[in-house]
């Protein structure tokens, strides 16, 4: 944490919070705009056949999508370490943002970089995006916390505001990029350029106002600050883990396995469900067709609307509020219910791939998936911070991100079971099997976790606590959601 902070407040918070809010809004707009069209671009026919994509099979596209999103969760571990040890958060954000913008433009104009090497530039663009994300993602949210002194009650509310910026950016991305692609006759390159412009906006805003509104926050590597703070102190003796600490680590590991199941299903949103929306869904409203990417904005919209509602429900339950494992179990069951809607969409088509299913099946699926996310994901990182021994807290947080990375890769592999070829009827049948398999796996996993919950709570050794003050509890519940979204998204 930097020691020199810029003065001045807005709405009771440091002005720097709103700079970080806007910076993250445009960065998340950029990332989710690219994510919304990546698989669609890969499977679209090659230009010589009248399309604007690479002409990949759906299986190959979904497998690559899983690899990409998995690496998106791995590289922040390296980026966070580089910022802490060498770069400082501010410099890491500049470098990461510039790499992400360059990656988007490589995807958008591959022919302009090295003619005749469009496919190579595509891979280089994705790799550049992954590296840039690793530097940007972990450090922008860390700077939010650095705006406040230890124990400052405004910190929880700050992450709530920051989280709104994330979801506003995510909500706008699908709508804007879909409109841009449609306006340019289905050119996904135009969509990638749009995403790159969003990243440039994020960088410009940070570059122009960071020093004025943030002071020296993020300019000095955390390792140097820690060395300065501990100068003259003796070496801390390493101690073995106690039985309580080992039990709490077991809880993190067990819950991590269940979080793989949840996110492997949830991440079908940008992959298999995205393709189903494009190929098998009736998106017509009158004479106008809703762009496929618009459905990617539903999750962010539902989060903004319902996160305070879910937090309020937990608080009003008081002593009857479910514990963390039970909330996890409920999240898995709700994910399974969401896939029942996808099964309903396939059944409505009656096995006829030329027919189209109602778009309302998708709206229902995304709604229940979001409700599951709000039950499960906000408490994940909060649980790690409660249970991990302080001396290995960063290691445990890294392990949690590893679970999420594995989940994204597994999700891509599951989606790729739709097959490498075959006619539309075969793909539809495979999609039905995948949706049913995920629904059953999620529901069964939720039931198993429910019956394990008492044992897991015992292993927590009192780490979970209740509030007597309802207002304070509500503030904490919303802030926990916000802080998780600030890191996860």
C-alpha positions as CSV (number, residue, x, y, z in Angstrom):
1,X,0.0,0.0,0.0
2,X,1.4,3.4,-0.9
3,X,1.7,6.0,1.8
4,X,0.9,9.1,-0.3
5,X,-2.7,9.4,-1.3
6,X,-4.5,12.1,-3.3
7,X,-6.9,14.3,-1.3
8,X,-10.5,15.0,-2.2
9,X,-13.7,13.0,-2.0
10,X,-16.8,12.4,-4.1
11,X,-20.0,11.0,-2.6
12,X,-18.0,10.3,0.6
13,X,-15.3,8.3,-1.2
14,X,-11.9,9.2,-2.6
15,X,-12.1,10.6,-6.1
16,X,-9.7,7.9,-7.2
17,X,-12.4,5.3,-6.7
18,X,-14.4,6.7,-9.5
19,X,-11.3,6.8,-11.7
20,X,-10.8,3.1,-11.1
21,X,-14.5,2.5,-11.6
22,X,-14.4,4.1,-15.1
23,X,-11.1,2.4,-16.0
24,X,-12.4,-1.0,-15.1
25,X,-15.7,-0.3,-16.8
26,X,-14.0,0.2,-20.2
27,X,-11.6,-2.7,-19.6
28,X,-14.4,-5.1,-18.8
29,X,-16.3,-3.8,-21.8
30,X,-13.3,-4.6,-24.0
31,X,-12.9,-8.1,-22.6
32,X,-16.5,-9.2,-22.6
33,X,-17.1,-7.7,-26.1
34,X,-14.3,-10.0,-27.4
35,X,-15.6,-13.0,-25.3
36,X,-19.1,-12.6,-26.8
37,X,-17.9,-13.0,-30.4
38,X,-14.8,-15.2,-30.1
39,X,-16.5,-18.6,-30.6
40,X,-18.9,-17.1,-33.2
41,X,-15.9,-15.8,-35.2
42,X,-14.1,-19.1,-35.0
43,X,-17.0,-21.2,-36.4
44,X,-18.2,-18.7,-39.0
45,X,-17.4,-19.6,-42.6
46,X,-14.1,-18.3,-44.1
47,X,-14.2,-15.2,-46.2
48,X,-13.9,-17.0,-49.5
49,X,-17.3,-18.6,-48.7
50,X,-19.0,-15.3,-47.9
51,X,-18.5,-15.3,-44.2
52,X,-16.2,-13.4,-41.8
53,X,-14.7,-16.1,-39.6
54,X,-12.1,-18.9,-39.7
55,X,-14.4,-21.8,-40.5
56,X,-13.5,-24.0,-37.5
57,X,-15.6,-26.9,-36.3
58,X,-17.7,-26.1,-33.2
59,X,-15.7,-28.7,-31.2
60,X,-12.4,-27.1,-31.9
61,X,-13.7,-23.6,-31.3
62,X,-15.1,-24.6,-27.9
63,X,-11.9,-26.4,-26.9
64,X,-9.9,-23.3,-27.7
65,X,-12.4,-21.1,-25.8
66,X,-11.9,-23.2,-22.7
67,X,-8.1,-23.0,-23.0
68,X,-8.3,-19.2,-23.5
69,X,-10.6,-18.6,-20.5
70,X,-8.6,-21.0,-18.4
71,X,-5.4,-19.1,-19.0
72,X,-7.2,-15.8,-18.3
73,X,-7.5,-17.1,-14.7
74,X,-3.9,-18.4,-14.5
75,X,-1.9,-15.4,-15.7
76,X,-3.2,-13.0,-13.0
77,X,-1.1,-15.1,-10.5
78,X,2.0,-14.2,-12.4
79,X,0.9,-10.6,-13.1
80,X,0.1,-10.0,-9.4
81,X,3.6,-11.3,-8.4
82,X,5.3,-9.1,-11.0
83,X,3.5,-6.1,-9.8
84,X,4.2,-6.8,-6.1
85,X,7.9,-7.7,-6.7
86,X,9.0,-5.4,-9.5
87,X,6.6,-3.2,-11.4
88,X,4.1,-1.7,-9.0
89,X,0.4,-1.8,-9.7
90,X,0.2,1.3,-11.8
91,X,2.9,0.3,-14.2
92,X,1.4,-3.2,-14.5
93,X,-1.9,-1.7,-15.4
94,X,-0.4,0.4,-18.2
95,X,1.6,-2.4,-19.6
96,X,-1.3,-4.9,-19.3
97,X,-3.8,-2.5,-20.8
98,X,-1.5,-1.7,-23.8
99,X,-1.0,-5.4,-24.4
100,X,-4.7,-6.1,-24.3
101,X,-5.5,-3.2,-26.7
102,X,-2.8,-4.5,-29.1
103,X,-4.2,-8.0,-28.9
104,X,-7.7,-6.8,-29.8
105,X,-6.4,-4.9,-32.8
106,X,-4.4,-8.0,-33.9
107,X,-7.6,-9.9,-33.9
108,X,-9.4,-7.1,-35.7
109,X,-6.9,-6.4,-38.4
110,X,-4.7,-9.5,-38.8
111,X,-4.0,-8.7,-42.5
112,X,-2.6,-5.3,-41.6
113,X,0.2,-6.6,-39.4
114,X,1.7,-9.4,-41.5
115,X,-0.1,-10.1,-44.8
116,X,-0.7,-13.8,-45.5
117,X,-0.3,-14.7,-41.8
118,X,-3.8,-14.1,-40.5
119,X,-4.1,-17.3,-38.5
120,X,-0.7,-16.8,-36.9
121,X,-1.7,-13.2,-36.0
122,X,-5.0,-14.6,-34.5
123,X,-3.0,-16.8,-32.1
124,X,-0.5,-14.0,-31.3
125,X,-3.4,-11.7,-30.6
126,X,-5.0,-14.2,-28.2
127,X,-1.7,-14.7,-26.5
128,X,-1.1,-11.0,-26.1
129,X,-4.6,-10.6,-24.6
130,X,-3.9,-13.3,-22.1
131,X,-0.6,-11.7,-21.0
132,X,-2.2,-8.3,-20.8
133,X,-5.1,-9.6,-18.8
134,X,-2.7,-11.2,-16.3
135,X,-1.0,-7.8,-15.6
136,X,-4.2,-5.8,-15.5
137,X,-6.8,-8.0,-13.8
138,X,-5.4,-8.5,-10.3
139,X,-3.9,-5.0,-9.9
140,X,-6.8,-2.7,-10.6
141,X,-9.0,-4.2,-7.9
142,X,-6.1,-4.2,-5.4
143,X,-5.7,-0.5,-5.9
144,X,-9.4,0.0,-4.8
145,X,-8.5,-1.4,-1.4
146,X,-5.3,0.7,-1.2
147,X,-7.4,3.9,-1.3
148,X,-8.5,3.2,2.3
149,X,-6.7,2.8,5.6
150,X,-7.0,-0.4,7.5
151,X,-10.4,-0.6,9.2
152,X,-12.0,2.2,7.1
153,X,-15.7,1.3,7.0
154,X,-16.0,2.9,3.6
155,X,-14.0,0.1,2.0
156,X,-16.9,-2.3,1.7
157,X,-19.1,0.3,0.0
158,X,-16.2,1.1,-2.4
159,X,-16.1,-2.5,-3.7
160,X,-19.9,-2.3,-4.2
161,X,-19.5,0.8,-6.4
162,X,-16.5,-0.7,-8.2
163,X,-18.6,-3.9,-8.9
164,X,-21.3,-1.8,-10.5
165,X,-18.7,-0.5,-13.0
166,X,-17.7,-4.0,-13.8
167,X,-21.2,-5.1,-14.6
168,X,-22.1,-1.9,-16.5
169,X,-19.2,-2.6,-18.8
170,X,-20.1,-6.3,-19.1
171,X,-23.7,-5.4,-19.8
172,X,-22.9,-2.8,-22.5
173,X,-20.3,-5.0,-24.2
174,X,-22.7,-7.6,-25.7
175,X,-25.2,-5.0,-26.9
176,X,-22.6,-2.7,-28.4
177,X,-20.4,-5.3,-30.1
178,X,-23.4,-7.1,-31.5
179,X,-24.7,-3.9,-32.9
180,X,-21.3,-3.0,-34.4
181,X,-21.0,-6.5,-36.0
182,X,-24.5,-6.2,-37.5
183,X,-23.8,-2.7,-38.8
184,X,-20.6,-3.9,-40.6
185,X,-22.4,-6.8,-42.4
186,X,-21.4,-9.5,-39.9
187,X,-17.8,-8.5,-39.7
188,X,-16.4,-9.9,-36.4
189,X,-13.2,-8.0,-37.1
190,X,-15.2,-4.8,-36.6
191,X,-16.2,-6.2,-33.2
192,X,-12.7,-6.9,-32.1
193,X,-11.7,-3.3,-33.2
194,X,-14.6,-2.0,-31.1
195,X,-13.3,-4.0,-28.1
196,X,-9.8,-2.6,-28.7
197,X,-11.2,1.0,-28.7
198,X,-12.8,0.3,-25.4
199,X,-9.4,-0.8,-24.0
200,X,-7.8,2.4,-25.3
201,X,-10.4,4.5,-23.6
202,X,-9.5,2.7,-20.3
203,X,-5.8,3.4,-20.8
204,X,-6.3,7.1,-21.7
205,X,-8.5,7.7,-18.6
206,X,-6.0,6.1,-16.4
207,X,-3.0,7.9,-17.9
208,X,-4.6,11.4,-17.8
209,X,-6.0,11.3,-14.3
210,X,-4.1,8.6,-12.2
211,X,-1.5,10.9,-10.6
212,X,-4.0,13.6,-9.8
213,X,-6.7,11.3,-8.3
214,X,-4.6,8.4,-6.9
215,X,-1.5,10.2,-5.7
216,X,1.4,7.6,-5.4
217,X,-0.9,4.6,-4.9
218,X,0.3,1.7,-7.0
219,X,3.6,3.3,-8.0
220,X,5.8,1.4,-5.6
221,X,6.0,-2.4,-5.6
222,X,4.4,-4.0,-2.5
223,X,7.6,-5.9,-1.8
224,X,9.6,-2.7,-1.4
225,X,7.0,-1.2,0.8
226,X,7.0,-4.4,2.9
227,X,10.8,-4.3,3.2
228,X,10.7,-0.7,4.3
229,X,8.0,-1.3,6.8
230,X,9.9,-4.3,8.3
231,X,13.3,-2.7,8.3
232,X,15.1,-3.4,11.5
233,X,12.7,-6.2,12.6
234,X,13.9,-9.7,13.3
235,X,13.3,-12.6,10.9
236,X,9.9,-14.3,11.4
237,X,10.3,-17.9,12.4
238,X,8.3,-20.3,10.2
239,X,5.9,-22.6,12.1
240,X,4.2,-25.8,11.0
241,X,0.4,-25.8,10.3
242,X,-1.8,-26.6,13.3
243,X,-4.6,-29.1,13.2
244,X,-7.2,-26.3,12.9
245,X,-5.3,-24.8,10.0
246,X,-5.1,-28.2,8.3
247,X,-8.8,-28.7,8.7
248,X,-9.6,-25.3,7.2
249,X,-7.3,-25.9,4.2
250,X,-9.2,-29.2,3.7
251,X,-12.5,-27.2,3.4
252,X,-10.9,-24.9,0.8
253,X,-9.8,-28.0,-1.2
254,X,-13.1,-29.7,-1.0
255,X,-15.1,-26.6,-1.9
256,X,-12.6,-26.0,-4.8
257,X,-13.6,-29.3,-6.4
258,X,-17.2,-28.4,-6.3
259,X,-16.5,-24.9,-7.7
260,X,-14.9,-26.7,-10.7
261,X,-18.2,-28.3,-11.4
262,X,-20.1,-25.1,-11.1
263,X,-17.9,-22.9,-13.4
264,X,-17.5,-25.7,-16.0
265,X,-21.2,-25.5,-16.4
266,X,-21.6,-21.8,-16.0
267,X,-19.0,-21.0,-18.7
268,X,-21.0,-22.7,-21.4
269,X,-22.6,-19.2,-21.6
270,X,-19.8,-17.9,-23.8
271,X,-19.3,-21.2,-25.6
272,X,-22.0,-23.9,-26.3
273,X,-24.9,-21.7,-25.2
274,X,-23.6,-18.9,-27.4
275,X,-23.6,-21.2,-30.4
276,X,-27.0,-22.6,-29.5
277,X,-28.4,-19.0,-29.4
278,X,-26.9,-18.3,-32.8
279,X,-27.9,-21.5,-34.6
280,X,-31.1,-22.9,-33.0
281,X,-32.9,-19.9,-31.3
282,X,-35.7,-17.8,-32.8
283,X,-34.4,-14.3,-32.1
284,X,-37.0,-12.5,-34.1
285,X,-39.1,-9.7,-32.6
286,X,-41.4,-8.6,-35.4
287,X,-39.2,-8.0,-38.3
288,X,-36.0,-7.4,-36.2
289,X,-33.6,-10.1,-35.1
290,X,-32.0,-9.8,-31.7
291,X,-28.2,-10.1,-32.1
292,X,-26.7,-13.3,-30.6
293,X,-24.3,-11.3,-28.4
294,X,-27.1,-9.4,-26.6
295,X,-27.9,-12.5,-24.6
296,X,-24.3,-12.3,-23.1
297,X,-25.5,-9.1,-21.4
298,X,-28.3,-10.9,-19.4
299,X,-25.9,-12.2,-16.7
300,X,-24.5,-8.8,-15.9
301,X,-28.0,-7.2,-15.9
302,X,-29.4,-9.9,-13.5
303,X,-26.4,-9.4,-11.2
304,X,-26.9,-5.7,-10.9
305,X,-30.7,-6.2,-10.2
306,X,-30.6,-9.2,-7.9
307,X,-27.3,-9.0,-6.0
308,X,-28.8,-6.6,-3.4
309,X,-31.9,-8.8,-3.2
310,X,-30.1,-12.0,-2.5
311,X,-27.8,-10.3,0.0
312,X,-30.9,-8.9,1.8
313,X,-32.6,-12.4,1.8
314,X,-29.5,-13.9,3.6
315,X,-29.6,-11.1,6.2
316,X,-33.3,-11.3,6.9
317,X,-33.0,-15.0,7.5
318,X,-30.9,-14.1,10.5
319,X,-29.9,-17.2,12.5
320,X,-31.5,-19.4,9.8
321,X,-29.1,-18.1,7.1
322,X,-27.5,-21.1,5.4
323,X,-23.8,-21.7,6.0
324,X,-21.3,-21.4,3.1
325,X,-21.4,-25.1,2.0
326,X,-25.2,-25.0,1.8
327,X,-25.1,-21.9,-0.2
328,X,-22.6,-23.6,-2.5
329,X,-25.0,-26.6,-2.8
330,X,-27.9,-24.3,-3.6
331,X,-25.8,-22.6,-6.3
332,X,-25.1,-26.0,-8.0
333,X,-28.8,-26.9,-7.9
334,X,-29.8,-23.6,-9.4
335,X,-27.2,-24.1,-12.2
336,X,-28.9,-27.5,-12.9
337,X,-32.3,-25.9,-13.0
338,X,-30.9,-23.4,-15.6
339,X,-29.9,-26.3,-17.8
340,X,-33.4,-27.7,-17.6
341,X,-34.5,-24.6,-19.5
342,X,-31.9,-25.5,-22.2
343,X,-33.3,-29.0,-22.3
344,X,-36.8,-27.5,-22.7
345,X,-35.4,-25.4,-25.7
346,X,-34.2,-28.6,-27.4
347,X,-37.5,-30.5,-26.7
348,X,-39.5,-27.6,-28.2
349,X,-37.7,-28.2,-31.5
350,X,-38.8,-31.8,-31.5
351,X,-35.6,-33.1,-32.9
352,X,-36.0,-30.9,-36.0
353,X,-32.8,-28.9,-36.4
354,X,-34.5,-26.7,-39.0
355,X,-36.9,-25.5,-36.3
356,X,-36.1,-22.8,-33.8
357,X,-36.7,-22.6,-30.0
358,X,-38.1,-19.6,-28.1
359,X,-35.5,-17.1,-26.8
360,X,-37.3,-17.2,-23.5
361,X,-35.8,-20.5,-22.7
362,X,-32.4,-18.8,-22.8
363,X,-33.6,-15.9,-20.6
364,X,-34.8,-18.5,-18.0
365,X,-31.5,-20.4,-18.2
366,X,-29.4,-17.2,-17.7
367,X,-31.6,-16.1,-14.9
368,X,-31.2,-19.3,-12.9
369,X,-27.5,-19.5,-13.7
370,X,-27.1,-16.0,-12.3
371,X,-29.0,-16.9,-9.2
372,X,-26.7,-19.8,-8.7
373,X,-23.7,-17.6,-9.2
374,X,-25.0,-15.2,-6.5
375,X,-25.4,-18.1,-4.1
376,X,-22.0,-19.6,-4.8
377,X,-19.4,-17.2,-6.2
378,X,-19.4,-14.3,-3.8
379,X,-18.6,-16.5,-0.8
380,X,-15.7,-18.3,-2.6
381,X,-13.0,-15.7,-2.1
382,X,-14.5,-14.6,1.1
383,X,-14.2,-18.2,2.4
384,X,-10.6,-18.4,1.4
385,X,-9.7,-15.2,3.2
386,X,-11.5,-16.5,6.4
387,X,-10.0,-20.0,6.3
388,X,-6.5,-19.7,4.9
389,X,-3.6,-19.3,7.4
390,X,-2.3,-15.8,7.1
391,X,1.2,-16.9,6.2
392,X,0.0,-18.8,3.2
393,X,-3.0,-16.7,2.3
394,X,-1.6,-15.8,-1.1
395,X,-0.8,-19.4,-1.9
396,X,-4.4,-20.5,-1.1
397,X,-5.8,-17.6,-3.2
398,X,-3.6,-18.8,-6.0
399,X,-5.0,-22.4,-5.5
400,X,-8.5,-21.1,-5.7
401,X,-7.8,-19.3,-9.0
402,X,-6.3,-22.6,-10.2
403,X,-9.6,-24.3,-9.5
404,X,-11.4,-21.7,-11.6
405,X,-8.8,-22.1,-14.4
406,X,-9.3,-25.8,-14.5
407,X,-13.1,-25.3,-14.5
408,X,-12.9,-23.1,-17.6
409,X,-10.8,-25.7,-19.5
410,X,-13.1,-28.5,-18.5
411,X,-16.0,-26.4,-19.6
412,X,-14.4,-26.0,-23.0
413,X,-13.8,-29.7,-23.3
414,X,-17.4,-30.5,-22.3
415,X,-18.8,-28.1,-24.8
416,X,-16.6,-29.6,-27.5
417,X,-18.4,-32.9,-27.1
418,X,-21.0,-31.4,-29.6
419,X,-18.7,-32.9,-32.2
420,X,-16.3,-32.0,-35.0
421,X,-18.8,-32.4,-37.8
422,X,-22.0,-34.0,-38.7
423,X,-25.3,-32.4,-39.7
424,X,-27.3,-30.0,-37.6
425,X,-29.6,-32.8,-36.2
426,X,-26.6,-34.6,-34.8
427,X,-25.2,-31.4,-33.2
428,X,-28.6,-30.8,-31.7
429,X,-28.8,-34.3,-30.2
430,X,-25.3,-33.9,-28.8
431,X,-26.2,-30.5,-27.3
432,X,-29.2,-32.2,-25.6
433,X,-26.9,-34.8,-24.1
434,X,-24.5,-32.1,-22.8
435,X,-27.2,-30.0,-21.3
436,X,-28.7,-33.0,-19.6
437,X,-25.4,-34.2,-18.4
438,X,-24.5,-30.9,-16.8
439,X,-27.9,-30.6,-15.2
440,X,-27.7,-34.0,-13.6
441,X,-24.0,-33.5,-12.5
442,X,-24.8,-30.1,-11.0
443,X,-27.9,-31.3,-9.1
444,X,-26.2,-34.5,-7.8
445,X,-23.1,-32.5,-6.7
446,X,-25.3,-30.0,-4.9
447,X,-27.1,-32.8,-3.0
448,X,-23.7,-34.5,-2.1
449,X,-22.3,-31.2,-0.9
450,X,-25.5,-30.5,1.2
451,X,-25.0,-33.7,3.1
452,X,-21.3,-32.9,3.6
453,X,-22.0,-29.4,4.9
454,X,-22.1,-30.2,8.6
455,X,-18.7,-31.9,8.5
456,X,-17.2,-29.0,6.5
457,X,-18.6,-26.5,9.0
458,X,-16.9,-28.5,11.8
459,X,-13.6,-28.3,9.9
460,X,-14.0,-24.5,9.7
461,X,-13.6,-24.4,13.5
462,X,-15.8,-21.3,14.0
463,X,-14.5,-19.3,11.1
464,X,-18.1,-18.3,10.0
465,X,-19.7,-15.7,12.2
466,X,-23.1,-14.0,12.4
467,X,-24.0,-10.3,12.8
468,X,-26.4,-9.0,15.4
469,X,-26.7,-5.7,13.5
470,X,-28.9,-6.3,10.5
471,X,-27.7,-3.1,8.6
472,X,-24.1,-4.0,9.1
473,X,-24.7,-7.6,7.9
474,X,-26.5,-6.3,4.8
475,X,-23.6,-4.0,4.0
476,X,-21.1,-6.9,4.4
477,X,-23.1,-9.3,2.3
478,X,-23.3,-6.8,-0.7
479,X,-19.7,-5.9,-0.3
480,X,-18.6,-9.6,-0.3
481,X,-20.4,-10.0,-3.7
482,X,-18.8,-6.8,-5.0
483,X,-15.3,-7.8,-3.9
484,X,-15.6,-11.2,-5.5
485,X,-16.9,-9.8,-8.8
486,X,-14.1,-7.2,-8.8
487,X,-11.6,-10.1,-9.0
488,X,-13.5,-12.8,-10.8
489,X,-14.7,-10.8,-13.8
